[in-house]
Amino acid sequence: FYQHYRKVAGILLVILLFTGGINFHYVNQLVTAQTGSGIQHHPKYLMVFFVKLFLVLFLLTLFLYTVIFKSDDAEEDGDETYEAIPFQRTALWIGLFILLCAAAMKHLHQ
């Protein structure tokens, strides 16, 4: 399962980074229109944003680590042993914290 969707996961992580940047731009415009000052004057929002960005980049680093340093020995030998998804629990917890940061960010700019 993991081997088939590994490329899709990488593409989705890159899309997540780009759409986050676009969303940040539009939230900045919204906050500027509402308050007259940009997002740079809202330290709570920026703090949550940078925590979320750090978590997404850490998740991307874990993904790239598993892609670059994967073991091809089992595939070359034709061995059909079960291999768990690397860093599965870590990625799950990071994903949960990313969702919590997104919810906090939505609450902070309204």
N, C-alpha and C positions, 0 to 999 in steps of 0.2 A: 504494500500500500504506500509506504513512505517513498520507495524508489520511483514509483510512477508519478507522484505529485510533488516531488522535490523542486522541479523547475517552476511549477505553478506557484509554489509557496514563495520562491525567490522573486518572481515577477510581482506577486501581490505585496510583498514587503517593500519593493521599490515604489509601487503605486501608492502605498500607504504614506511613504515619505513625501512624495510629490503632492498628493491631495492634502496632506497636513500643512504644507507650505502655502498652498492656495487658500485653504480654510483660514489660516492665520492672517493672510492678507485681507480677506473679506471681513473677518472679525475686527481687524484693525480699522477698516473703513467704517464699520458699524459703530464701534466705540467712539471714534473720532466724531462721527455725526451726532451721536447722543450726548457726549460730554464735552466736546471741544478739544479734548486732549487724546493723544494716541495711546495705543496699548502699552507703550514704554513707560507710562505713568501709572500703571496698575501692577504693582510688584507681586501681588498674590497670583494673578493670572499668569504672569511671566514665570514665576517659580514653578507652578504646576505644569506649564508648557514645557519648560526645560527638563523637568523630571520625566515627563512623558516622552520627550525627544530622546533623552538618555536611554530610557527603557526600550524604545523602538530600535535605536542604534545597537543596543546590547543584543536584542533579539536578532537583528540582522547579522551581527558578528557571530553569534552562535550558529546561525544558518550557514554563513560562509565558511566557518570552521569545519562544520560537518561535510560540506561539499568539497572543500579543498583537501582535507585530511581523511577522507573516507577510505575504508579498506576495500581494495579491489580484489584481494586475495580470494575471498569467498566466491565472488562472481567469476573469476577466472578458472577456479578449480571446479566449478559447477556444483559446489556444495550448497545445498538448500537448507542450511541451518537458519533458525529464526534469529533475527537481529532486531533488538528493540530500537525504537527511535531515539537517537542520541539527544540528551538533554530534554527529554519530554516533559518531565515535571517542572523543570526550570522555565521552559517556554510557556507552559500552562500558567504558572504563577505570574510571569511577566505579562502575559496577555491579559490576565485578570486585572493587574495593576494599571495597565494601559487603558482598559475600559473604565476603571475608577477615575483615572486622571481625566479622561474625556468627559465623564459626567460632571466632575468638579469644574472643568473649564466651561462647560455649557452653563452651569449655574453661576459662575463668576462674571460672565459677560452679559447677563440679562438684567 
